[in-house]
Each structure stands twice: as C-alpha cells, then as structure tokens.
Amino acid sequence: MAQPPADPAADTPSATPADAAPDPACGLPSDAAAVDQLAAVQDRLAGWISDLSTLHDLTEQLIRTRTLQDALHELLRAGALLVGARRGMVVVAPADGLGPETTVGLGLGHAEIGHIETIPRRALSYARILDGLPEPGAAGDDTPDIAEPDIPGEKDLDPRLREVAARLGYAASYAVPLTAAPIGRTGAAVWLYDEPAEPTERQRHLVGLYRAHAAEHLARLLELHRSRQATETLREELLPHRLPRVPGVRLAVRHSTGPRGGGDWYDALPLPDGALGLAVGSVTGSGPSAVAAMGRLRASLRAYAVMEGEDPVAVLSDLELLLRLTEPARSATALFAFTEPPPGAPGGFTGPPGGGWGGAALPRKLVLAGAGHCPPLILGDRRTEFVETSLSAPLGMLACWEAPSVEIEPAGGETLLLYSDGLLHRTGEPMDRAFARLHAAAAGVPRAGRRDPEAVVDHIVRTMLPQGLDDATSEEDVVLLAAYFEE
C-alpha cells in the first residue's frame, strides 16, 4: 500500500540561532571560527606565493649576472631586500686559499669598509664565519648565521665594534656564510641595520633559500674568474711587456682579450742594423689551448724573423710549415712587415747619389706579406688608404702556402696601422661596413694628433668601439698596432 508523502515541515527541524550553534563538546568550530581559519589559511598561502614569487624574481636577476663583481652586487641588493636592511658588505675569501679575495659594499664606501676592517677580527661576525669559528650553541663544526640585534646596548661586544658602529651609524647586523661545492666556504655576507633590529624567522628562511642558490652561482663564477685570470696572465706573459724603441719609428698598441681568452697577438721586434719587424696574427679557437698555440706561433715567428726577416714570404712559409706539423687541426692568420733600416743608418739606404732630397725625410721601404689577415691601413696628411695585399688563405689551410709580398714606402709623418679582425667584428656590422667605418675613423683623426701614435690608436678605438676595449658583452679579442714614421 502506498505511503503518503512525508510532510517536509515535520521532517525538518525548526532552525533557530541557538539550535544552529554546534555543541562545544563535539569540538566542531562555529561558522565564524571556520571563516577565520579559512581566511588565515588563505593569508598564509598568499604569503607563501608572494615569497616564492619574490625568490624567483631575485634568483632570475642573479643568474643573469656574468661576472663575479656583478653577482656580488646583486647578492647584496637582494639580501638587503629580504632582511629589511639598507647597507651591507660581502667578503670573498675562498677556503682553498686560491683567491681572489675581495670586498664589495652596498651603501658603504671604501673608507667606511676600511673603518669596519679596523675592528678586531674576533669581534667581526663575518670574520668568525670566514674563520669557521662555531657560535655558542652551534652543533658540530657548522657555522650558523649570526645576528647582532643591538650593538649599542650589548655589553659583551668589543668596544671598538661599538665605536665604529656609532661612527658609521648602524645599530645591528646580520651575517650569513656563503658555502658551495667544490670550494666549500667561499665568503660571508653581512647586512647592517640603522636601528636595533633582527630578521624574523620568515626572513631568515627566505635568505637561507636565496643564499643557497647564490652561493652555487658565485662558486661557478669564481671558477670562471680564476680560469680567465690564469688565461689572461698567460697571455700577457706571452705578449711584449713594452714596445721597442727604434730610430725613426714610434709605436703604440691597444689590445684587449675577450672573456674566453682568444689567440690574437702582436709583436714589434728590433732586427739587426736598425730594421724593425711588425706582426699581428690570430689562431683559431679560444681558451688556454688557443693562448698556448698563439705563444708558440709568436715565438716561432720571432725566430724566423731574425734569420730571414727581410723576406716576409719566407717567414710566413716557414710558419705555415711549422703549424701544419705541430697543430694540424688548427689554422691561423698572420701578417708580417719588414721595415728597412732608416736612411743613413748602418746598412740602410743613404739616398740618391749626390743627395738631392731637398732636406725632405727619406722614405723607408717596407715589405710585407699576409696570410688571410686584414690589410694594413696607412694614414697621413695626404692619404688614408688600405694597403693592397695579395689574397691568400690562412696558414694551415693549404698544402703549401706562398703568396707574393708587397712593397710600400711610408712617407715621413705617416702611420701604418695593423689590426686584428676582432676590431671589425666588435662593431657588430657586416665586414664591408666595418672596413668603411675603420677607414672613416682613421681619416677623422684630428690633424694635431696624427703625429702621435698614442692619440691615433685612442681616437680609432673611441670611434670604432663606443663601449670601450673592455666590453664584457663581446667575446672578440682586439689588437691595434700603430707605427708612426717620423719626418
């Protein structure tokens, strides 16, 4: 038998505010308490998301840095933002003792850092971190972060620390170690507060996450910095320490090594009887192996120049044979110029019979040969033009290299410019435009400076490379060698 439908009103209990409230004995929250808890969870999630977003942005900015100095500045800036400080400093002192050791400040000048360094080392929080001294309560050999929240009011602190802090206007500090494999402890960072303060647990946690990434990035840049420094030192030792003094010729040079340490080189070699050998060149590749190959090539060219420098073709032919036998997987470009002794010098040309030069400076004959290298440029009051050299492949590209030499006679007051193709590549323009730009730069040398090779090379570098020779964004080596022939 079908049952009649139940009366909804009979099955539904009457709803009153009193009846809606849960029994406290059941442990269930009230509606208001549940809303408060949900809001608290949402606030906490929003805080976590904000923290993660901040860490992501700061880490992204850090990994964009390409040099050790830039990374240290970014570390200080980001750390100051995370702990709420305005000033700070980071000290790099790798535990393996291989350097480099440096100090970088944020809002601190060299004089202010110098004042801080007068504090006894045992009293400096960052120095205790560098020395691996555990703080009271630290477990094992672990060196924790160190907070000094009230420097003026803390009686146990060194008096010199309080004196320097008062002079520089900071009242608290917070120091953290920078540690990453394989070096271990690479340094320490410390941030300074203007008033007594201490980072919160949340701030410490954020800084800890950030510095873990920062320390690894710094360790990689540190290894790269060491490699570059070693390559640069080797390269500098393989290039001339000073240009020679040769009667009738004044020399000037500008050169810069790219970040990878390439194989561009130059040389100016005094030869018997007052002659002069000038050379520029480049080997393929980069890094220590290219620098070593460059050194071997330059040393060999010097030897060949002493024996047969008056014949540049013979010099480059011997160099090509050596390269094929010792560096079969490498090629190189080179240009060698032999400048005859000045007129009147022992072994030099004395002019036409009976004189007749009318008191003008006697020209010096210059013989040059190139192997895949850029043509020289001659600059004077009456002309600015590239020297037409014969086309030739680079050394090591042909089974037997040989190309005819070229003779020119620079007049007194003219300058011969030898350069590497890095000078052209650094402009970022196609080669034809880069050559035109070089020609325009040479033609634009002020007349008053054309008799000073230092002024000539400086003008050309400024005109060709507005970013300067030490442009970190370019990997090209640059060589610019100028020989001014006196009137």
Residue, then its C-alpha position, 0 to 999 in steps of 0.5 A: m500500500a502506498q505511503p503518503p508523502a512525508d510532510p517536509a515541515a515535520d521532517t525538518p527541524s525548526a532552525t533557530p540561532a541557538d539550535a544552529a550553534p554546534d555543541p562545544a563538546c563535539g569540538l566542531p568550530s562555529d561558522a565564524a571560527a571556520v571563516d577565520q581559519l579559512a581566511a588565515v589559511q588563505d593569508r598564509l598561502a598568499g604569503w607563501i606565493s608572494d615569497l616564492s614569487t619574490l625568490h624567483d624574481l631575485t634568483e632570475q636577476l642573479i643568474r643573469t649576472r656574468t661576472l663575479q663583481d656583478a653577482l656580488h652586487e646583486l647578492l647584496r641588493a637582494g639580501a638587503l631586500l629580504v632582511g629589511a636592511r639598507r647597507g651591507m658588505v660581502v667578503v670573498a675569501p675562498a677556503d682553498g686559499l686560491g683567491p681572489e679575495t675581495t670586498v664589495g659594499l652596498g651603501l658603504g664606501h671604501a673608507e667606511i669598509g676600511h673603518i669596519e676592517t679596523i675592528p678586531r677580527r674576533a669581534l667581526s661576525y663575518a670574520r668568525i664565519l670566514d674563520g669557521l669559528p662555531e657560535p655558542g650553541a652551534a652543533g658540530d663544526d657548522t657555522p650558523d648565521i649570526a645576528e647582532p640585534d643591538i650593538p649599542g646596548e650589548k655589553d659583551l661586544d668589543p668596544r671598538l665594534r661599538e665605536v665604529a658602529a656609532r661612527l658609521g651609524y648602524a645599530a645591528s647586523y646580520a651575517v650569513p656564510l656563503t658555502a658551495a661545492p667544490i670550494g666549500r666556504t667561499g665568503a660571508a655576507v653581512w647586512l647592517y641595520d640603522e636601528p636595533a633590529e633582527p630578521t624574523e624567522r620568515q626572513r631568515h628562511l627566505v635568505g637561507l633559500y636565496r643564499a643557497h642558490a647564490a652561493e652555487h652561482l658565485a662558486r661557478l663564477l669564481e671558477l670562471h674568474r680564476s680560469r680567465q685570470a690564469t688565461e689572461t696572465l698567460r697571455e700577457e706573459l706571452l705578449p711584449h711587456r713594452l714596445p721597442r724603441v727604434p730610430g725613426v719609428r714610434l709605436a703604440v698598441r691597444h689590445s684587449t682579450g675577450p672573456r674566453g681568452g682568444g689567440d690574437w697577438y702582436d709583436a714589434l721586434p728590433l732586427p739587426d742594423g736598425a730594421l724593425g719587424l711588425a706582426v699581428g696574427s690570430v689562431t683559431g679557437s679560444g681558451p688556454s689551448a688557443v693562448a698556448a698555440m698563439g705563444r708558440l706561433r709568436a715565438s716561432l715567428r720571432a725566430y724566423a724573423v731574425m734569420e730571414g726577416e727581410d723576406p716576409v714570404a719566407v717567414l710566413s712559409d716557414l710558419e705555415l710549415l711549422l703549424r701544419l706539423t705541430e697543430p694540424a687541426r688548427s689554422a691561423t692568420a698572420l701578417f708580417a712587415f719588414t721595415e728597412p733600416p732608416p736612411g743613413a743608418p748602418g746598412g740602410f739606404t743613404g739616398p740618391p747619389g749626390g743627395g738631392w732630397g731637398g732636406a725632405a725625410l727619406p722614405r723607408k721601404l717596407v715589405l710585407a706579406g699576409a696570410g688571410h689577415c686584414p690589410p694594413l691601413i696607412l694614414g697621413d696628411r695626404r692619404t688614408e688608404f688600405v694597403e693592397t695585399s695579395l689574397s691568400a688563405p690562412l696558414g694551415m689551410l693549404a698544402c703549401w702556402e706562398a703568396p707574393s709580398v708587397e712593397i710600400e714606402p711610408a712617407g715621413g709623418e705617416t702611420l701604418l696601422l695593423y689590426s686584428d679582425g676582432l676590431l671589425h667584428r666588435t662593431g657588430e656590422p657586416m665586414d664591408r661596413a666595418f672596413a668603411r667605418l675603420h677607414a672613416a675613423a682613421a681619416g677623422v683623426p684630428r690633424a694635431g694628433r696624427r703625429d702621435p701614435e698614442a692619440v691615433v690608436d685612442h681616437i680609432v678605438r673611441t670611434m670604432l668601439p663606443q663601449g670601450l676595449d673592455d666590453a664584457t658583452s663581446e667575446e672578440d679579442v682586439v689588437l691595434l698596432a700603430a707605427y708612426f714614421e717620423e719626418 
